[in-house]
């Protein structure tokens, strides 16, 4: 699923950390795929990316593609901009999405649609890939829309 840009220009461009640990995550988003780490030793899922398994401490967890579908675990309606580029974009809804098919790991994103919409904990959401091909460097984000 893809969409026109939801976020305004002028925000810092998300890039992998200098150690490159999150590079596969960002590359997956550019390809329209959601990749989450899973330990090849104990099977534990984890997000945010790390070089070591949170459960058994094995090194180099694998990257596994998962469906960008989940449920709202928590949310917040943001009324005050956290960056000058967002001054005309408030309110907006930030959600913490739990991914049942990936060991219930959670990730933060924006909930697309009416910023004053009713938001319900447990509501099913689908991922929407927002591609910024003209940015330097190009990047993609994962946003969420109620199912």
Secondary structure, 3 states (H helix, E strand, C coil): CEECCCCCCCCCCCCCCCCCCCHHHHHHHHCCCEEEEECCCCCCEECCCCCECCCCCCECCEEEEECCEEEEEEEEEECCCCCHHHCCCCCEEEEEEEEHHHCCEEEEEEECCCCCCCCCCCCEEEEEEEEECCCCCCEEEEEEEEC
